[in-house]
Amino acid sequence: MFAALAHRLPPETAHGLALWCARAIPPLPRRPRPRLATALAGLPLPHPVGLAAGFDKNAVAFRGLLNFGFAFVEVGTVTPRPQPGNPPPRLFRLVEDRALVNRMGFNNDGIEAVAARLARRDRAAGVVGANIGVNRDSPDPISDYLTGIERLGPLVDYLVVNVSSPNTPGLRDWQRPERLAPLLSALVRRLGERETGRRPPLFLKIAPDLDPAGEEAIVTLALDAGIDGLVVANTTIARPPSLRSPWREEPGGLSGDPLFAPSTELLRRIARRARGRLALVGVGGIDSPERAYAKIRAGACAVQLYTGLVYEGPGLLRRILDGLERLLDRDRLDRLDQAIGLDLEARAG
Ligand SMILES: Cc1cc2nc3c(=O)[nH]c(=O)nc-3n(C[C@H](O)[C@H](O)[C@H](O)COP(=O)(O)O)c2cc1C
């Protein structure tokens, strides 16, 4: 019902309305689902389903979204200074394809405003991560990422370095080994230098458009640098020939249904290379319990979604959780963590 109403509004207006509603959600009684418990780089999660970056860019609604039942919420992408992003229209519904194209361009309130909101949070209310990026006109991107780590690291449970948005010119070049290696070591060094408090787990969010050499290099560099995991994946710049919507040629990142297969295959290849040494978050095209479960069987310890909510509405979360319990029964598994990477073992054996 919510999705049908929201689709009468322009996409960005609908998103604003959804955020506004989400802010007001009070803590709701939750059915415990002990079989679905999992962990994200050591962070205990009540179940594996989180909200992907980009929905609550400015950390205005994460409390309500945790109250609604997400196991974790990733705020951001946040850049050091506030910036308006690209001119609208910059978000398109590809209804026929159950997809979105966005070229938001890191519109956000900046790190100080977001830090002030996160500082007031009740840590016991649930897991919150921060996704950090660079200002479009930054003369020194490494220093932007370091600012993100220093300012937001102490306030969140995990950090994600975003080198994969297609909407900030040059950003994805940071995935190239000769740039990624110094970036990751600078970030890990800076985290290690912080004397107070616990070091939050550090993730890298990657694009689904890497070539095989790029995939291999990222796993090697992530392991060498000692980061905790990868978020697989961001939106794609590819446009599969199957797309039918009139908006399919709009520049930007494609998410939703057409991203499911490529992002899950990438996840599986990365999981094979990482062999349990990196925590993997599976994201891209999840709109059903079967798809969430497929990411877990492909090696994800947790999953995130965004576009699925636009087409399925907020009831999707509950449907996924109920469905995951059914799928565990089908596979005769007691707990979800027994399903992580199951497809990899099956193939290997
Ligand atoms: C409107 C919109 C804005 C997004 N903004 C961000 C962002 O700021 N940072 C980021 O890392 N990912 C961003 N994403 C990507 C999502 O986090 C996710 O990786 C991608 O949409 C694939 O998941 P999905 O198919 O479930 O939507 C955005 C996605 C959408 C649709």
The ligand as a Tripos MOL2 file, in Angstrom:
@<TRIPOS>MOLECULE
LIG
   31    33     1     0     0
SMALL
NO_CHARGES

@<TRIPOS>ATOM
      1 C1         18.8790    6.6230   -4.3520 C.3       1 LIG1
      2 C2         20.0820    5.8300   -3.9490 C.ar      1 LIG1
      3 C3         21.1120    6.4700   -3.2810 C.ar      1 LIG1
      4 C4         22.2580    5.7410   -2.9120 C.ar      1 LIG1
      5 N1         23.2390    6.3950   -2.2220 N.ar      1 LIG1
      6 C5         24.3290    5.6960   -1.8220 C.ar      1 LIG1
      7 C6         25.3570    6.3200   -1.0730 C.ar      1 LIG1
      8 O1         25.2800    7.5120   -0.7310 O.2       1 LIG1
      9 N2         26.4390    5.5810   -0.7270 N.ar      1 LIG1
     10 C7         26.5550    4.2530   -1.0620 C.ar      1 LIG1
     11 O2         27.5440    3.6200   -0.7030 O.2       1 LIG1
     12 N3         25.5780    3.6290   -1.7520 N.ar      1 LIG1
     13 C8         24.4890    4.3070   -2.1410 C.ar      1 LIG1
     14 N4         23.5010    3.6630   -2.8350 N.ar      1 LIG1
     15 C9         23.6870    2.2440   -3.2250 C.3       1 LIG1
     16 C10        23.0100    1.2810   -2.2640 C.3       1 LIG1
     17 O3         23.5710    1.3810   -0.9740 O.3       1 LIG1
     18 C11        23.1640   -0.1630   -2.7690 C.3       1 LIG1
     19 O4         24.5440   -0.5150   -2.7850 O.3       1 LIG1
     20 C12        22.5930   -0.3640   -4.1740 C.3       1 LIG1
     21 O5         21.4260    0.4080   -4.3630 O.3       1 LIG1
     22 C13        22.2630   -1.8360   -4.4650 C.3       1 LIG1
     23 O6         21.2780   -2.3310   -3.5870 O.3       1 LIG1
     24 P1         19.7090   -2.4280   -3.9860 P.3       1 LIG1
     25 O7         19.6290   -3.1060   -5.3210 O.co2     1 LIG1
     26 O8         19.0810   -3.1990   -2.8690 O.co2     1 LIG1
     27 O9         19.2240   -1.0260   -4.0410 O.co2     1 LIG1
     28 C14        22.3540    4.3630   -3.2260 C.ar      1 LIG1
     29 C15        21.3070    3.7300   -3.8880 C.ar      1 LIG1
     30 C16        20.1790    4.4380   -4.2580 C.ar      1 LIG1
     31 C17        19.0620    3.7250   -4.9730 C.3       1 LIG1
@<TRIPOS>BOND
     1     1     2 1
     2     2     3 ar
     3     2    30 ar
     4     3     4 ar
     5     4     5 ar
     6     4    28 ar
     7     5     6 ar
     8     6     7 ar
     9     6    13 1
    10     7     8 2
    11     7     9 ar
    12     9    10 ar
    13    10    11 2
    14    10    12 ar
    15    12    13 ar
    16    13    14 ar
    17    14    15 1
    18    14    28 ar
    19    15    16 1
    20    16    17 1
    21    16    18 1
    22    18    19 1
    23    18    20 1
    24    20    21 1
    25    20    22 1
    26    22    23 1
    27    23    24 1
    28    24    25 2
    29    24    26 1
    30    24    27 1
    31    28    29 ar
    32    29    30 ar
    33    30    31 1
@<TRIPOS>SUBSTRUCTURE
     1 LIG1         1 GROUP 0 **** ****
